[in-house]
Amino acid sequence: MFFDQIKEIDGSIKDLRDHLKNIGVAVDEHFDQLDDIAAHIIALEAIMIEVIKKVDIDADAAKEWVRENTEESTGNEGGSKKAPAVIDELVYGNKITPVAA
């Protein structure tokens, strides 16, 4: 009986080890996906900065678009709080200060 319990515990430990390995693989895959997304965002931002240097941008109109298109999904009056800060950084070169979502 005692040895049966030991075998059961050993099996549970092996199962746990396998689950932890699977979690580790999944985390690595998600990290790679996030890294890809970040690379795309950085590239798009670089392109937008170059476009903004050549084209006049109405930052207030862009912020209004953000408000109209994020107010409902965020549940915040005024919409996304972070996106207007990003607009200011891109258009005016202002450094983004952390803003609560």
C-alpha positions, 0 to 999 in steps of 0.5 A, a space after each residue: 500500500 505504501 509503495 503504491 502511494 509512492 508510485 502515485 506521487 511519483 506519477 503526479 510529479 512526472 505529470 507536473 514536470 511535463 505540464 511545466 515543460 509545456 507551459 515553458 514552451 508556450 511562454 517562449 512562443 508567446 514571447 516570440 509573438 510579442 517580440 514580432 509585434 513590437 518589431 512591427 510597431 517600432 518599424 511602423 512608428 519609424 515610417 510614420 515619423 518620416 511621413 510626419 516630417 513631410 506632411 502636415 498632421 492635424 494632431 487634434 483630428 487624430 486625437 478626436 478619431 481615437 476618442 470616437 473609436 475607443 470610447 466605447 471599447 475602453 469604457 472611458 469617457 474620452 476613450 484611450 488615454 495612452 493613444 493621444 500621448 503617442 500622437 503627441 510624441 509622434 507629431 510633436 516629439 514629446 516624450 511619452 509619460 506613462 498614462 493610466 489606461 
